C-alpha cells in the first residue's frame, strides 16, 4: 500500500542534499532509505483518489447550488401565498419538505485491481450546517499520512480543498511530513496540517468534522472503520484502501473472518469478492434503517439453496457475507473518466487509471462476481472457445455479458449457470473431449443433454466499445518487482530481493540470514567415499 506510519529513528537533517527527492504529480518529498514508508506502485491509487476527489468536490458544488435554487424558489412561492400566512414560516416549511424529500442516496463505490482494491463511497445529502449561504471549502483527513505525499498532492492538485489534516502515530513519520510540507512551499504550508496522534482516537474525538476521510493503512483498514464513519460528515465521502489482498482473497479464511466478518471463497473472482467483503464490512459499520424516527437493525434475506449443485452434483462451498448490490455508480464513473481524459498531463499514472475506468464503465453493474472461461474449460477438459464466440452464444441466448475490471479473462453475465453449462455442452459436442472418469465434475456435467441449443454465430455486441476501438484495457506492470514494499523501518536483507529487486540492497546486504542457507546447501552436497 502506500505511505503509512513506519519505524526508524535517529536525528534527521534538514539539508535536502541528505535525501532523495521524489516527485509525483505536483508534489515532492524528501526520502531516506526505508525511513518512512513509500510505495511508488501506489501512484495508481493516489491518482485514482485525486480523480474521485475532484469529482466529489464538483458534485458537492452542484448540490449546493441546487439547494440554493430550491431555497430561492421556496421563498418566492411563499411570498405569493395569502398574506395571512407568514412568508418565513411557509418558506421554512417548504424547505423542510425539500430536505426530507432529498433523503440519502448512495452514489459511488470504486476499486482497483492488480493494485489493491480501492473503494470510494459517497452519499448525496446536504451536510449538517451546510447549504446556508456560502459553501465552505472541503476539509480532508488523511488518517495514516506517513511521508504526507498523498496529503500534499491533494492540497496542491485539487481545487476546492480548504484544509488537509495529515495524522500519523509515528514520530519519525510526522517529522518527515513536516519536512515535506515545508519543502513544498506556501500552498502546502497553508493547507496541510500534520498531527502526531492515533488515527482512531483522532477520528473519534473529531466527529462529523471532515468532508472526506481517506484511509490507506499498511494492511487491513478494518480496525479504523468504526471511527472513520464517525468522523466524516453526513453527505461526505469515505475513501478506503486495503492491501491485505492475500487474506481477502482466501489464503487465510479465519483471519479474514476475524478482521472483516466474512469468509472468503477462493476462485478466479477472488479479487472482486475481496472488494465486496470490504464494502460489506464498511456497510456494517455505517448502515442503519430509520423509520418514523426509530432505528431498527434487520437481518438480510437470501434464497434457499440446495445442498448439492444441480449441474455437477458436488456440495457447495460457502462464503460471505458480501456486498451484493452494484459496486460502481456509472454516472460517477463517466464523470471521473471524462475528467481524467481532459487532464491527462496531471495524472502520472494516466494510462493505468484510464484503462481501469474504461473497464469499469463497460462492466455490468448488477451482476455480482463472474465466471472464467478458462476455468469452465478446465472443468470439462475441453479446448476453449474464443471470448467473442462465447459472448455471442450468451447474447444470442437472450442474456447480457461483459468483461470485468479485475481480470482480463473474467466474464460477467446475467445468464444462470445452467445456461452457461448448456452453451459449453453444445461447444463440446462440436469439439469432442477424451473420456474422463464418470465421477469427475466435468463428466457429470457433460452426461446431461443441453436444454438450450447454443447459437455461436457472431453477435454484433460481442465486443465492447473499447474492444471494438482497440482501446488498451489491461496494462502490464511498468517495471519488475512492481508491487507492495516493506514496512518502514524494516532491515533490507538478501531475502527481500524477490520483493524489491537486487538494486534495493545497494551493497548493504545483511549476510547473516544467508548463513543457514549456505549450511543447508553444504549439508545437501553428496559425500564421496575414497
C-alpha positions as CSV (number, residue, x, y, z in Angstrom):
1,X,0.0,0.0,0.0
2,X,1.2,3.5,0.1
3,X,2.8,5.7,2.7
4,X,1.8,4.8,6.2
5,X,3.4,5.1,9.6
6,X,6.7,3.4,9.8
7,X,9.5,2.8,12.2
8,X,13.0,4.0,12.1
9,X,14.8,6.6,14.3
10,X,17.7,8.8,14.6
11,X,18.3,12.5,14.1
12,X,17.0,13.8,10.8
13,X,18.9,16.6,9.0
14,X,17.0,19.4,7.3
15,X,19.5,19.6,4.4
16,X,17.8,18.4,1.2
17,X,21.2,17.0,0.0
18,X,20.9,14.3,2.6
19,X,17.8,13.0,1.0
20,X,16.5,11.6,-2.3
21,X,13.9,13.9,-3.9
22,X,10.8,12.0,-5.1
23,X,8.4,13.9,-7.4
24,X,4.9,12.6,-8.0
25,X,2.3,14.9,-9.7
26,X,2.9,18.4,-8.4
27,X,4.3,17.3,-5.0
28,X,7.8,16.5,-4.0
29,X,9.0,14.7,-0.9
30,X,12.4,14.1,0.7
31,X,13.1,10.4,1.4
32,X,15.9,8.4,3.1
33,X,16.2,4.7,2.6
34,X,13.2,3.0,4.2
35,X,12.9,5.7,6.9
36,X,9.2,6.3,6.2
37,X,7.1,4.0,4.1
38,X,6.6,5.0,0.4
39,X,5.4,2.7,-2.3
40,X,5.8,4.0,-5.9
41,X,3.4,1.4,-7.3
42,X,0.6,3.1,-5.3
43,X,0.8,6.1,-7.7
44,X,-2.2,4.4,-9.5
45,X,-4.2,4.5,-6.2
46,X,-3.2,8.1,-5.5
47,X,-4.1,9.2,-9.0
48,X,-7.5,7.5,-8.8
49,X,-8.1,9.1,-5.4
50,X,-7.4,12.5,-6.8
51,X,-9.7,11.9,-9.7
52,X,-12.5,10.8,-7.4
53,X,-11.9,13.7,-5.1
54,X,-12.1,16.2,-7.9
55,X,-15.5,14.7,-9.0
56,X,-16.7,14.8,-5.4
57,X,-15.9,18.4,-5.0
58,X,-17.6,19.3,-8.3
59,X,-20.7,17.4,-7.4
60,X,-20.7,18.9,-3.9
61,X,-20.7,22.3,-5.5
62,X,-23.5,21.4,-7.9
63,X,-25.5,20.0,-5.0
64,X,-25.1,23.2,-3.0
65,X,-26.1,25.4,-6.0
66,X,-29.2,23.2,-6.4
67,X,-30.0,23.7,-2.7
68,X,-29.8,27.5,-3.0
69,X,-32.0,27.4,-6.1
70,X,-34.6,25.4,-4.2
71,X,-34.4,27.8,-1.3
72,X,-34.9,30.8,-3.7
73,X,-37.9,29.1,-5.3
74,X,-39.4,28.2,-1.9
75,X,-39.1,31.8,-0.8
76,X,-40.6,33.1,-4.0
77,X,-43.5,30.7,-3.7
78,X,-44.1,31.6,-0.1
79,X,-44.2,35.3,-0.9
80,X,-47.0,34.7,-3.4
81,X,-49.2,33.0,-0.8
82,X,-52.0,34.6,1.1
83,X,-50.7,37.4,3.3
84,X,-52.3,35.8,6.3
85,X,-49.6,33.1,6.3
86,X,-46.2,34.4,7.4
87,X,-43.8,34.1,4.5
88,X,-40.9,32.9,6.6
89,X,-43.0,30.1,8.1
90,X,-44.1,29.0,4.6
91,X,-40.6,29.1,3.3
92,X,-39.2,27.1,6.2
93,X,-41.9,24.5,5.8
94,X,-41.2,24.2,2.1
95,X,-37.5,23.9,2.8
96,X,-38.1,21.2,5.4
97,X,-40.2,19.2,2.9
98,X,-37.5,19.6,0.2
99,X,-34.8,18.4,2.6
100,X,-36.9,15.4,3.7
101,X,-37.6,14.6,0.0
102,X,-33.9,14.6,-0.8
103,X,-33.1,11.7,1.6
104,X,-29.8,9.8,1.3
105,X,-28.7,8.3,-2.0
106,X,-25.6,6.2,-2.4
107,X,-23.6,7.4,-5.3
108,X,-20.2,6.0,-5.8
109,X,-18.1,3.0,-4.8
110,X,-14.6,2.5,-6.5
111,X,-11.7,-0.1,-6.5
112,X,-8.8,-1.3,-8.4
113,X,-7.2,-4.0,-9.4
114,X,-3.9,-5.7,-9.8
115,X,-3.4,-3.0,-7.4
116,X,-5.1,-3.1,-4.1
117,X,-8.6,-2.7,-4.1
118,X,-9.6,0.7,-3.7
119,X,-13.1,2.0,-2.6
120,X,-14.9,5.4,-2.5
121,X,-18.4,5.7,-1.1
122,X,-20.4,8.9,-1.3
123,X,-23.8,9.9,-0.1
124,X,-25.6,12.9,-1.7
125,X,-27.3,14.8,1.0
126,X,-26.9,18.4,2.3
127,X,-24.5,18.1,5.3
128,X,-25.4,19.5,8.6
129,X,-24.6,23.2,8.8
130,X,-24.0,23.3,5.0
131,X,-26.2,24.8,2.4
132,X,-26.9,28.0,4.2
133,X,-25.1,30.8,2.3
134,X,-21.6,30.3,1.0
135,X,-20.2,26.8,0.6
136,X,-17.1,26.3,2.7
137,X,-14.0,24.6,1.1
138,X,-13.8,20.9,1.7
139,X,-11.8,19.6,4.7
140,X,-9.9,16.3,4.1
141,X,-8.4,13.9,6.7
142,X,-5.7,11.5,5.8
143,X,-5.7,9.3,8.7
144,X,-2.4,7.5,8.2
145,X,-0.2,10.0,6.4
146,X,3.5,8.9,6.8
147,X,5.5,11.0,4.4
148,X,2.5,13.1,3.7
149,X,2.7,12.6,-0.1
150,X,-1.0,12.0,-0.6
151,X,-2.0,15.0,1.6
152,X,0.5,17.2,-0.4
153,X,-0.9,16.1,-3.7
154,X,-4.5,16.8,-2.5
155,X,-3.5,20.2,-1.4
156,X,-1.6,21.2,-4.5
157,X,-3.6,19.5,-7.2
158,X,-7.3,19.5,-6.2
159,X,-9.1,22.8,-6.4
160,X,-11.8,23.5,-3.7
161,X,-9.9,21.9,-0.8
162,X,-9.6,24.2,2.2
163,X,-7.6,22.1,4.6
164,X,-5.9,18.7,4.7
165,X,-5.2,17.2,8.1
166,X,-2.4,14.6,8.0
167,X,-2.3,12.2,11.0
168,X,0.2,9.6,12.0
169,X,1.1,8.0,15.3
170,X,4.8,7.6,14.4
171,X,7.2,10.5,15.4
172,X,9.6,9.8,12.5
173,X,6.7,9.9,10.0
174,X,5.3,13.1,11.4
175,X,8.7,14.8,11.3
176,X,9.1,13.7,7.7
177,X,5.7,15.0,6.9
178,X,6.5,18.4,8.4
179,X,9.8,18.5,6.5
180,X,7.9,17.7,3.2
181,X,5.2,20.3,3.9
182,X,7.9,23.0,4.3
183,X,9.7,21.7,1.2
184,X,6.6,22.1,-1.0
185,X,6.2,25.8,-0.3
186,X,3.5,28.2,0.8
187,X,0.5,26.4,-0.6
188,X,1.3,23.2,1.2
189,X,2.2,25.2,4.4
190,X,-1.2,27.0,4.3
191,X,-3.3,23.9,3.7
192,X,-1.7,20.8,5.2
193,X,-1.7,20.4,8.9
194,X,0.3,17.5,10.5
195,X,-0.7,15.8,13.8
196,X,1.0,13.2,15.9
197,X,-1.9,11.0,17.1
198,X,-3.5,7.7,17.0
199,X,-5.8,7.8,13.9
200,X,-8.7,6.1,15.7
201,X,-8.6,8.4,18.7
202,X,-8.3,11.4,16.5
203,X,-11.3,10.5,14.4
204,X,-13.5,9.6,17.4
205,X,-12.6,13.0,19.0
206,X,-13.4,14.9,15.8
207,X,-16.9,13.6,14.9
208,X,-18.5,14.9,11.7
209,X,-15.7,17.4,11.1
210,X,-14.4,16.2,7.7
211,X,-16.0,16.2,4.2
212,X,-13.6,13.5,3.1
213,X,-11.8,10.8,5.2
214,X,-9.0,8.8,3.5
215,X,-8.0,5.5,5.0
216,X,-4.8,4.0,3.5
217,X,-3.1,1.8,6.2
218,X,-0.4,-0.8,5.8
219,X,-2.6,-3.8,5.6
220,X,-6.2,-4.2,6.8
221,X,-8.3,-1.0,7.3
222,X,-11.0,-2.8,9.3
223,X,-9.8,-1.5,12.7
224,X,-10.2,2.1,11.6
225,X,-13.7,1.8,10.1
226,X,-15.7,2.4,13.3
227,X,-14.0,5.7,14.0
228,X,-13.8,6.8,10.3
229,X,-17.6,6.7,9.8
230,X,-18.0,8.9,12.9
231,X,-15.5,11.5,11.6
232,X,-17.0,12.0,8.2
233,X,-19.9,14.5,7.8
234,X,-23.3,13.5,6.5
235,X,-23.0,13.7,2.8
236,X,-19.3,13.3,2.9
237,X,-17.0,10.7,1.3
238,X,-15.1,7.8,2.8
239,X,-12.1,6.6,0.7
240,X,-10.7,3.3,1.9
241,X,-7.8,1.1,0.6
242,X,-7.0,-2.4,1.7
243,X,-3.7,-4.1,0.8
244,X,-4.1,-7.4,2.7
245,X,-5.3,-9.0,-0.5
246,X,-3.9,-12.4,0.3
247,X,-6.2,-12.5,3.4
248,X,-9.2,-11.1,1.5
249,X,-8.7,-13.5,-1.4
250,X,-8.8,-16.6,0.8
251,X,-5.3,-17.5,1.8
252,X,-6.4,-17.5,5.4
253,X,-10.2,-17.6,5.8
254,X,-10.1,-17.4,9.6
255,X,-8.1,-14.3,9.6
256,X,-10.4,-12.7,7.0
257,X,-13.4,-13.6,9.1
258,X,-11.9,-12.2,12.3
259,X,-11.0,-8.9,10.6
260,X,-13.9,-8.3,8.2
261,X,-16.7,-10.6,9.5
262,X,-16.8,-12.5,6.1
263,X,-15.4,-15.8,4.9
264,X,-13.7,-15.6,1.5
265,X,-14.1,-18.1,-1.3
266,X,-11.1,-19.0,-3.4
267,X,-11.8,-18.6,-7.1
268,X,-11.0,-16.6,-10.2
269,X,-13.4,-14.0,-8.9
270,X,-11.5,-13.6,-5.6
271,X,-10.4,-10.0,-6.2
272,X,-13.9,-8.8,-6.8
273,X,-15.1,-10.8,-3.8
274,X,-12.4,-9.1,-1.7
275,X,-13.8,-5.7,-2.8
276,X,-17.3,-6.9,-1.9
277,X,-16.2,-8.2,1.5
278,X,-14.6,-4.8,2.3
279,X,-17.8,-3.0,1.2
280,X,-19.9,-5.3,3.4
281,X,-17.7,-4.5,6.3
282,X,-17.9,-0.8,5.8
283,X,-21.7,-1.1,5.4
284,X,-22.0,-3.0,8.7
285,X,-20.2,-0.1,10.5
286,X,-22.3,2.7,8.9
287,X,-25.7,1.4,7.8
288,X,-28.9,1.6,9.8
289,X,-32.6,1.6,8.8
290,X,-34.5,4.6,10.1
291,X,-38.3,4.6,10.2
292,X,-40.6,7.1,12.0
293,X,-37.6,8.4,14.0
294,X,-36.7,4.9,15.3
295,X,-33.7,2.9,14.3
296,X,-34.1,-0.8,13.5
297,X,-31.4,-3.4,12.8
298,X,-32.6,-6.0,10.4
299,X,-31.0,-9.3,9.1
300,X,-30.5,-9.8,5.3
301,X,-32.5,-12.1,3.1
302,X,-31.2,-14.8,0.8
303,X,-32.6,-17.5,-1.5
304,X,-33.0,-21.2,-0.4
305,X,-30.1,-23.2,-1.8
306,X,-29.9,-27.0,-2.3
307,X,-27.1,-28.9,-0.6
308,X,-25.7,-30.1,-3.9
309,X,-25.1,-28.4,-7.2
310,X,-27.7,-29.3,-9.8
311,X,-25.1,-29.3,-12.6
312,X,-22.2,-31.3,-11.2
313,X,-23.7,-33.0,-8.1
314,X,-21.0,-31.7,-5.8
315,X,-21.5,-29.9,-2.5
316,X,-21.4,-26.1,-2.4
317,X,-18.7,-24.1,-0.7
318,X,-19.9,-21.3,1.5
319,X,-18.5,-17.8,1.7
320,X,-19.5,-14.3,2.7
321,X,-21.5,-12.3,3.6
322,X,-20.6,-9.9,0.8
323,X,-21.9,-6.7,-0.7
324,X,-24.2,-7.9,-3.5
325,X,-25.5,-4.5,-4.7
326,X,-23.7,-2.6,-7.6
327,X,-20.2,-1.5,-6.6
328,X,-20.0,1.3,-9.1
329,X,-22.2,4.3,-9.9
330,X,-22.0,4.6,-13.7
331,X,-22.7,8.3,-13.7
332,X,-19.8,8.9,-11.4
333,X,-17.5,6.6,-13.4
334,X,-18.4,8.5,-16.6
335,X,-17.7,11.9,-14.9
336,X,-14.4,10.7,-13.4
337,X,-13.2,9.2,-16.8
338,X,-14.1,12.4,-18.6
339,X,-12.2,14.5,-16.0
340,X,-9.2,12.2,-16.3
341,X,-9.1,12.4,-20.1
342,X,-9.3,16.2,-20.0
343,X,-6.3,16.5,-17.6
344,X,-4.1,13.7,-18.9
345,X,-0.8,15.5,-18.1
346,X,-1.8,15.9,-14.5
347,X,-2.0,12.2,-13.8
348,X,1.3,10.4,-13.7
349,X,-0.5,7.0,-14.0
350,X,-2.9,8.2,-16.6
351,X,-2.7,5.2,-18.8
352,X,-3.4,2.7,-16.0
353,X,-6.2,4.6,-14.3
354,X,-8.0,5.4,-17.6
355,X,-7.8,1.8,-18.6
356,X,-9.3,0.7,-15.2
357,X,-12.1,3.3,-15.5
358,X,-12.8,2.2,-19.1
359,X,-13.2,-1.4,-17.9
360,X,-15.4,-0.3,-15.0
361,X,-17.6,1.8,-17.4
362,X,-18.4,-1.2,-19.5
363,X,-18.9,-3.7,-16.7
364,X,-22.4,-5.0,-16.0
365,X,-23.3,-3.1,-12.7
366,X,-25.9,-5.5,-11.4
367,X,-24.1,-8.9,-11.6
368,X,-22.0,-9.9,-8.6
369,X,-18.8,-11.8,-9.3
370,X,-18.1,-13.5,-12.7
371,X,-17.0,-16.7,-14.4
372,X,-13.7,-17.5,-16.1
373,X,-13.9,-19.1,-19.5
374,X,-10.6,-20.9,-18.9
375,X,-12.0,-22.4,-15.6
376,X,-15.1,-23.7,-17.3
377,X,-13.0,-25.4,-19.9
378,X,-10.6,-26.8,-17.3
379,X,-13.6,-28.4,-15.6
380,X,-14.7,-30.0,-18.8
381,X,-11.2,-30.8,-20.1
382,X,-12.0,-29.2,-23.4
383,X,-10.5,-26.6,-25.7
384,X,-11.6,-23.1,-25.1
385,X,-13.8,-21.1,-27.4
386,X,-12.7,-17.6,-28.1
387,X,-14.2,-14.9,-25.8
388,X,-16.0,-13.5,-28.8
389,X,-17.6,-16.8,-29.7
390,X,-18.7,-17.4,-26.1
391,X,-20.0,-13.9,-25.7
392,X,-22.0,-14.3,-28.9
393,X,-23.6,-17.5,-27.7
394,X,-24.7,-15.8,-24.4
395,X,-26.1,-12.8,-26.3
396,X,-27.9,-15.0,-28.9
397,X,-29.5,-16.8,-25.9
398,X,-31.0,-13.5,-24.8
399,X,-28.7,-12.6,-22.0
400,X,-26.2,-9.8,-21.2
401,X,-22.5,-10.3,-20.9
402,X,-19.5,-8.0,-20.2
403,X,-15.9,-8.1,-19.1
404,X,-14.7,-7.3,-15.6
405,X,-12.1,-4.7,-14.4
406,X,-10.3,-7.2,-12.1
407,X,-9.5,-10.0,-14.5
408,X,-8.9,-9.8,-18.3
409,X,-10.3,-13.4,-18.6
410,X,-13.4,-12.8,-16.5
411,X,-16.9,-12.6,-17.9
412,X,-19.9,-11.2,-16.1
413,X,-23.4,-12.3,-17.3
414,X,-26.9,-12.4,-16.0
415,X,-27.3,-15.9,-17.6
416,X,-27.8,-18.6,-15.0
417,X,-25.2,-21.3,-14.6
418,X,-27.4,-23.9,-16.2
419,X,-27.5,-21.8,-19.4
420,X,-23.7,-21.3,-19.2
421,X,-23.1,-25.1,-18.9
422,X,-25.6,-25.7,-21.8
423,X,-23.5,-23.4,-24.0
424,X,-20.4,-25.4,-23.0
425,X,-22.1,-28.7,-23.6
426,X,-23.0,-27.6,-27.2
427,X,-19.4,-26.4,-27.7
428,X,-18.1,-29.8,-26.6
429,X,-20.5,-31.6,-29.0
430,X,-18.7,-29.8,-31.8
431,X,-15.3,-30.2,-30.2
432,X,-15.2,-33.6,-28.5
433,X,-13.1,-34.4,-25.5
434,X,-11.4,-37.5,-24.3
435,X,-13.4,-39.7,-21.9
436,X,-12.9,-38.9,-18.2
437,X,-13.7,-40.9,-15.1
438,X,-17.5,-40.9,-14.6
439,X,-17.3,-39.4,-11.1
440,X,-15.4,-36.2,-12.3
441,X,-17.5,-33.0,-12.2
442,X,-16.8,-32.5,-15.9
443,X,-18.1,-36.0,-16.8
444,X,-21.3,-35.4,-14.7
445,X,-21.9,-32.1,-16.5
446,X,-21.4,-33.5,-20.0
447,X,-23.6,-36.5,-19.3
448,X,-26.6,-34.3,-19.3
449,X,-28.1,-33.2,-22.6
450,X,-28.3,-29.4,-23.2
451,X,-31.8,-27.9,-22.9
452,X,-30.6,-24.8,-24.7
453,X,-29.2,-25.2,-28.2
454,X,-26.5,-22.6,-28.4
455,X,-26.1,-20.3,-31.4
456,X,-22.4,-19.4,-31.9
457,X,-23.0,-17.0,-34.7
458,X,-21.1,-13.8,-34.3
459,X,-23.2,-11.2,-32.4
460,X,-22.9,-7.5,-33.1
461,X,-22.4,-6.7,-29.4
462,X,-19.8,-9.5,-28.8
463,X,-17.1,-6.8,-28.5
464,X,-17.4,-3.9,-26.1
465,X,-16.9,-0.3,-27.4
466,X,-13.4,-0.2,-26.0
467,X,-12.5,-3.6,-27.6
468,X,-14.0,-2.5,-31.0
469,X,-11.9,0.6,-30.9
470,X,-8.9,-1.4,-29.7
471,X,-8.5,0.7,-26.6
472,X,-6.0,-0.8,-24.2
473,X,-7.8,-2.1,-21.1
474,X,-5.2,-4.0,-19.2
475,X,-1.6,-2.8,-19.0
476,X,1.5,-4.8,-17.8
477,X,3.4,-3.6,-14.7
478,X,5.7,-0.7,-15.6
479,X,8.8,-2.5,-14.2
480,X,9.9,-5.6,-12.4
481,X,9.2,-6.0,-8.7
482,X,6.3,-3.7,-9.0
483,X,4.1,-4.1,-6.0
484,X,4.0,-3.9,-2.2
485,X,7.1,-2.8,-0.4
486,X,8.5,-3.5,3.1
487,X,7.0,-1.8,6.1
488,X,9.1,1.3,7.1
489,X,12.0,0.6,9.4
490,X,12.4,-3.0,8.3
491,X,16.0,-4.0,7.7
492,X,16.5,-4.8,4.0
493,X,18.4,-8.1,3.5
494,X,19.1,-10.5,0.7
495,X,15.8,-12.4,1.3
496,X,13.9,-9.3,0.1
497,X,15.5,-9.5,-3.4
498,X,12.4,-11.2,-4.9
499,X,10.2,-8.5,-3.5
500,X,12.3,-5.4,-4.1
501,X,14.9,-6.3,-6.7
502,X,18.7,-6.5,-6.2
503,X,19.1,-2.8,-6.8
504,X,17.3,-2.1,-3.5
505,X,20.1,-3.6,-1.5
506,X,22.7,-1.1,-2.7
507,X,25.6,-3.1,-1.2
508,X,24.1,-3.2,2.3
509,X,23.1,-6.8,2.4
510,X,22.9,-8.4,5.8
511,X,24.6,-11.7,5.1
512,X,23.7,-13.1,8.5
513,X,20.5,-14.5,7.1
514,X,22.4,-16.2,4.3
515,X,24.4,-18.4,6.6
516,X,21.7,-21.0,7.3
517,X,21.1,-21.3,3.5
518,X,24.8,-21.9,2.9
519,X,24.9,-24.5,5.6
520,X,21.9,-26.2,4.2
521,X,23.4,-26.3,0.7
522,X,26.7,-27.7,2.1
523,X,24.8,-30.4,4.0
524,X,22.9,-31.4,0.9
525,X,26.1,-32.0,-1.1
526,X,26.6,-35.7,-1.6
527,X,29.5,-37.2,0.2
528,X,32.1,-39.2,-1.6
529,X,33.9,-42.3,-0.3
530,X,37.5,-42.7,-1.1
